Amino acid sequence: MNRNYPRIRDVAEAAGVSTATVSRALSTPDLVSEDTRAIVLKAVEATGYRVNHAARNLRRQQTGGIVVLVPNLANPFFSAILSGITSAMAPSGYNVLIADTRQGEHIRDYLHNNRADGLIVLDANLPEDVLSAGAPERHHPPIVFACEWLENDTRPKVVIDNVYGAGLAIDHLVELGHQRIGHVMGPPDNVLTITRAEGTRRALAKHGLTLRPDWFLEGDFSLASGAEAARRWLCMDDRPTAMFCSSDAMACGFIGELHHRGVRVPDDVSVVGFDNIDISAHFVPALTTIAQPRTRIGETAATCLLSLMKGEGEAICQPHVLEVELIKRQSAARLG
């Protein structure tokens, strides 16, 4: 059956150029002049031609897709980052596959079959054999880390200054008159936990405040671990008057559990979170937090990966450290 689909030859005739020029204008536009590309795009629109991405990727020995590795898809923190990635990738024609790293074996099998042109990794705790995507003789797709990273790893990363962000939280609580400040941490082997705890320690020392190890409570960035931290806080004979939580989810869990126990925030204890996820502005009380530019993190990581996939080198995107800011709301108040 002849469906009379427009072909690249039809575009070339309409534009008055060769088929090779049409191909270059659509796939590698930097190789043609802006005027030529404009003529070709006008002809594409006039003829209704559509690029066959599958055929193009087959010729290039590419899959036409990138994989984003996320430690927990249920965590609302990642939504804006993923939105930034997909938005930045859309004009390139690459598909974006999002995989939960808790399915480690499936991811390893998928990547070992060379089914990705690039990786954006939001989980630095993955085994290296997963990230290497196969045996040494295989082609390893370029990798960009976002949010989390591996220490002493030279691959590109898009991150924030977590030490500085934690310091902002402690500085704010000290400005409100608090001197007895505790910290709800993430999992102990996580780079975000380590750097935010370090920022907390440095800020406490800067202000000449006592660092109490029993006021540093372990969590895992989840609501449930925040609630558990609140129960531990309630059992203390000598409680902190303020708590800095290493994620908004833990801060919300902490506040929610205290509410059920009749403890008022911020009247009885002040709470500061980290991330500025969407719910933080609508929680009761609205959560004071450290805001990450989550959409920009995703966009920057995607732009960096596209540059690597074009062979433009790692130097252009190594590293990106984006700014954070303190968002003052109602969960932290002046002591007294």
C-alpha positions as CSV (number, residue, x, y, z in Angstrom):
1,M,0.0,0.0,0.0
2,N,1.4,3.4,-1.0
3,R,0.7,5.9,1.7
4,N,2.6,8.7,-0.1
5,Y,4.5,9.7,3.0
6,P,6.8,12.6,2.3
7,R,10.5,11.6,1.9
8,I,13.7,13.3,2.5
9,R,14.0,13.6,-1.3
10,D,10.8,15.7,-1.3
11,V,12.2,18.0,1.3
12,A,15.4,18.4,-0.8
13,E,13.5,19.3,-3.9
14,A,11.3,21.8,-2.1
15,A,14.3,23.4,-0.5
16,G,16.5,23.3,-3.6
17,V,19.3,21.5,-1.8
18,S,20.7,18.0,-1.8
19,T,19.4,15.2,0.4
20,A,22.7,15.2,2.2
21,T,22.2,18.9,3.1
22,V,18.7,18.1,4.4
23,S,20.2,15.3,6.6
24,R,22.9,17.5,8.0
25,A,20.4,20.4,8.7
26,L,18.2,18.0,10.7
27,S,20.7,15.9,12.5
28,T,23.9,18.0,12.8
29,P,22.7,21.6,12.3
30,D,26.1,23.1,13.4
31,L,27.5,21.8,10.0
32,V,25.2,24.0,7.9
33,S,24.6,27.8,7.8
34,E,21.6,29.3,9.6
35,D,20.1,30.4,6.3
36,T,20.3,26.9,4.9
37,R,18.8,25.3,8.0
38,A,15.9,27.9,7.9
39,I,15.2,27.0,4.3
40,V,15.3,23.2,5.1
41,L,13.0,23.7,8.1
42,K,10.5,25.6,6.0
43,A,10.5,22.8,3.4
44,V,10.0,20.3,6.2
45,E,6.9,22.2,7.4
46,A,5.6,22.6,3.8
47,T,6.0,18.9,2.9
48,G,4.9,17.5,6.3
49,Y,8.1,15.4,6.5
50,R,8.8,13.6,9.8
51,V,12.3,12.4,10.8
52,N,12.5,8.6,11.2
53,H,14.3,8.6,14.6
54,A,14.5,4.8,14.7
55,A,16.3,4.6,11.4
56,R,18.6,7.5,12.3
57,N,19.6,6.0,15.6
58,L,20.2,2.6,13.9
59,R,22.6,4.3,11.5
60,R,24.4,6.0,14.3
61,Q,24.4,2.8,16.5
62,Q,22.5,4.7,19.1
63,T,19.3,3.8,21.1
64,G,17.8,7.3,20.9
65,G,17.3,7.3,24.7
66,I,18.9,8.1,28.0
67,V,18.3,6.5,31.4
68,V,17.8,8.4,34.6
69,L,18.6,6.4,37.8
70,V,16.5,7.5,40.8
71,P,16.9,6.0,44.3
72,N,13.2,6.1,45.1
73,L,10.5,7.2,42.6
74,A,8.0,7.6,45.4
75,N,10.0,10.4,46.9
76,P,8.4,13.7,45.8
77,F,11.8,15.4,45.9
78,F,12.7,14.0,42.5
79,S,9.6,15.2,40.6
80,A,10.9,18.7,39.7
81,I,14.3,17.3,38.8
82,L,12.8,14.8,36.4
83,S,10.7,17.5,34.9
84,G,13.8,19.6,34.3
85,I,15.5,16.7,32.6
86,T,12.7,15.8,30.3
87,S,12.1,19.4,29.3
88,A,15.8,19.9,28.4
89,M,15.9,16.6,26.5
90,A,12.7,17.1,24.5
91,P,14.2,19.3,21.7
92,S,16.9,16.7,21.1
93,G,14.5,13.9,20.2
94,Y,16.0,11.6,22.9
95,N,13.6,9.5,24.9
96,V,14.0,9.5,28.7
97,L,13.6,6.3,30.6
98,I,13.4,6.6,34.4
99,A,14.4,3.7,36.5
100,D,14.2,3.1,40.3
101,T,17.6,1.9,41.5
102,R,15.9,-0.4,44.0
103,Q,15.5,-2.7,41.0
104,G,19.2,-3.0,40.8
105,E,19.5,-6.3,38.9
106,H,17.0,-5.3,36.2
107,I,18.9,-2.0,35.7
108,R,22.3,-3.9,35.4
109,D,20.9,-6.2,32.8
110,Y,19.3,-3.4,30.8
111,L,22.5,-1.3,30.7
112,H,24.7,-4.3,30.0
113,N,22.8,-4.7,26.8
114,N,23.8,-1.2,25.7
115,R,20.3,0.2,25.8
116,A,21.3,3.7,26.7
117,D,23.1,6.5,25.0
118,G,23.7,8.3,28.3
119,L,23.0,8.2,32.0
120,I,21.9,10.7,34.6
121,V,22.6,9.3,38.1
122,L,20.7,10.6,41.1
123,D,21.9,7.7,43.4
124,A,25.6,7.6,44.3
125,N,25.2,4.3,46.2
126,L,24.9,2.2,43.1
127,P,27.6,-0.4,42.6
128,E,30.2,0.7,40.1
129,D,29.5,-2.4,37.9
130,V,26.0,-1.0,37.3
131,L,27.3,2.4,36.3
132,S,30.0,1.0,34.0
133,A,27.2,-0.6,31.9
134,G,29.1,-3.7,30.9
135,A,32.4,-5.4,30.5
136,P,35.5,-3.3,29.7
137,E,35.3,-4.0,26.0
138,R,31.8,-2.6,25.8
139,H,31.0,1.0,25.0
140,H,30.3,2.9,28.2
141,P,27.7,5.6,27.8
142,P,28.6,9.1,29.3
143,I,27.4,9.7,32.8
144,V,26.4,12.8,34.7
145,F,25.7,12.8,38.4
146,A,23.0,15.0,39.8
147,C,22.3,15.8,43.5
148,E,24.5,12.9,44.7
149,W,28.0,12.1,43.6
150,L,30.9,9.8,44.2
151,E,33.9,11.2,46.2
152,N,37.1,11.5,44.1
153,D,35.2,10.7,40.9
154,T,36.1,12.9,38.0
155,R,32.8,12.4,36.0
156,P,30.6,15.5,35.7
157,K,28.2,16.4,38.4
158,V,25.5,18.9,39.1
159,V,25.1,19.5,42.8
160,I,24.5,22.1,45.5
161,D,26.7,23.2,48.4
162,N,25.2,21.0,51.1
163,V,27.6,22.2,53.8
164,Y,26.6,25.8,53.1
165,G,22.9,24.9,53.0
166,A,23.0,23.2,56.4
167,G,24.9,26.2,57.8
168,L,22.1,28.5,56.6
169,A,19.6,26.4,58.6
170,I,21.6,26.5,61.8
171,D,22.4,30.2,61.4
172,H,18.7,31.0,61.1
173,L,17.9,29.0,64.3
174,V,20.6,30.7,66.2
175,E,19.3,34.1,65.0
176,L,16.0,33.1,66.5
177,G,17.7,32.6,69.9
178,H,18.1,28.8,69.9
179,Q,21.3,27.3,71.4
180,R,20.1,23.7,71.9
181,I,19.9,22.5,68.3
182,G,19.6,18.9,67.1
183,H,19.8,17.3,63.7
184,V,17.8,14.5,62.0
185,M,20.2,12.9,59.5
186,G,19.7,10.7,56.4
187,P,21.2,7.2,56.1
188,P,24.8,7.0,57.3
189,D,26.5,6.0,54.0
190,N,24.9,8.7,52.0
191,V,27.0,11.7,50.7
192,L,24.1,14.1,51.4
193,T,23.9,12.9,55.0
194,I,27.6,13.3,55.4
195,T,27.9,16.8,54.0
196,R,24.8,18.2,55.7
197,A,25.9,16.8,59.0
198,E,29.3,18.3,58.5
199,G,27.7,21.7,57.7
200,T,25.6,21.4,60.9
201,R,28.7,20.6,63.0
202,R,30.7,23.5,61.5
203,A,27.8,26.0,62.1
204,L,27.4,24.9,65.7
205,A,31.1,25.3,66.3
206,K,31.1,28.7,64.6
207,H,28.5,29.9,67.1
208,G,30.3,28.3,70.0
209,L,27.4,25.8,70.7
210,T,27.7,22.4,72.2
211,L,27.6,19.5,69.8
212,R,25.6,16.7,71.4
213,P,25.9,13.4,69.6
214,D,22.7,12.2,71.2
215,W,20.9,15.0,69.5
216,F,22.0,13.8,66.1
217,L,19.3,11.3,65.1
218,E,19.6,8.8,62.2
219,G,16.9,8.7,59.6
220,D,16.6,7.8,55.9
221,F,15.0,10.9,54.3
222,S,11.5,9.5,54.6
223,L,8.3,10.6,56.4
224,A,8.4,7.5,58.6
225,S,12.0,8.1,59.8
226,G,11.0,11.7,60.6
227,A,8.2,10.4,62.8
228,E,10.5,7.9,64.5
229,A,13.0,10.8,65.2
230,A,10.1,12.7,66.8
231,R,9.4,9.7,69.1
232,R,13.0,9.6,70.1
233,W,13.0,13.4,70.8
234,L,9.9,12.9,73.0
235,C,11.9,10.3,75.1
236,M,14.8,12.7,75.8
237,D,15.1,14.1,79.3
238,D,17.1,17.0,77.9
239,R,15.5,18.0,74.6
240,P,16.8,20.4,71.9
241,T,14.6,23.5,71.4
242,A,15.1,23.2,67.6
243,M,15.7,20.5,65.1
244,F,17.2,20.7,61.6
245,C,16.0,17.9,59.4
246,S,18.1,16.8,56.4
247,S,15.0,16.5,54.2
248,D,11.5,18.1,54.1
249,A,9.9,14.7,54.2
250,M,11.6,13.9,57.5
251,A,10.7,17.4,58.8
252,C,7.0,16.8,57.9
253,G,7.1,13.3,59.5
254,F,8.7,14.8,62.6
255,I,6.1,17.6,62.9
256,G,3.2,15.3,62.2
257,E,4.1,12.8,64.9
258,L,4.5,15.6,67.4
259,H,1.1,17.0,66.5
260,H,-0.5,13.6,67.3
261,R,1.3,13.7,70.6
262,G,0.0,17.2,71.5
263,V,3.4,18.9,70.9
264,R,3.1,22.3,69.1
265,V,5.4,23.4,66.4
266,P,6.9,26.0,66.6
267,D,5.7,26.9,70.1
268,D,7.3,23.9,71.8
269,V,10.1,23.1,69.3
270,S,11.2,24.8,66.0
271,V,11.8,22.7,62.9
272,V,13.7,23.4,59.7
273,G,13.8,21.1,56.7
274,F,15.8,20.8,53.5
275,D,14.7,20.6,49.8
276,N,11.6,22.9,49.5
277,I,9.4,20.2,48.0
278,D,6.0,21.3,47.0
279,I,4.2,20.2,50.1
280,S,6.5,22.3,52.4
281,A,4.6,25.5,51.6
282,H,1.2,23.9,52.3
283,F,2.0,21.9,55.4
284,V,0.7,23.1,58.7
285,P,2.7,24.9,59.9
286,A,4.3,25.9,56.6
287,L,7.8,24.6,56.7
288,T,10.9,26.7,57.0
289,T,13.4,25.0,54.7
290,I,16.5,25.2,52.5
291,A,15.4,25.4,48.9
292,Q,17.2,23.5,46.2
293,P,16.8,24.7,42.5
294,R,15.5,21.3,41.6
295,T,14.2,22.1,38.1
296,R,17.5,23.8,37.3
297,I,19.4,20.8,38.6
298,G,17.6,18.6,36.1
299,E,17.9,21.0,33.2
300,T,21.6,21.5,33.8
301,A,22.3,17.8,34.1
302,A,20.5,17.1,30.8
303,T,22.3,19.9,29.0
304,C,25.6,18.6,30.3
305,L,24.8,15.0,29.2
306,L,23.8,16.2,25.7
307,S,27.2,18.0,25.4
308,L,29.0,14.8,26.4
309,M,27.0,12.7,24.0
310,K,28.1,15.1,21.2
311,G,31.7,14.5,22.2
312,E,32.3,18.1,23.4
313,G,34.2,16.9,26.5
314,E,33.7,16.9,30.2
315,A,35.5,20.2,31.0
316,I,32.5,22.2,29.8
317,C,30.2,20.9,32.6
318,Q,32.5,19.9,35.4
319,P,31.4,20.7,38.0
320,H,28.2,22.7,38.4
321,V,27.4,23.9,42.0
322,L,24.1,25.6,42.1
323,E,22.9,28.0,44.9
324,V,20.5,27.3,47.7
325,E,18.5,29.7,49.8
326,L,16.7,29.8,53.1
327,I,12.9,30.0,52.8
328,K,11.4,31.4,56.0
329,R,8.0,30.1,56.9
330,Q,6.1,29.2,60.1
331,S,7.7,26.1,61.5
332,A,10.6,28.0,63.2
333,A,10.1,30.8,65.7
334,R,12.0,32.9,68.1
335,L,12.8,31.1,71.4
336,G,10.9,32.3,74.4
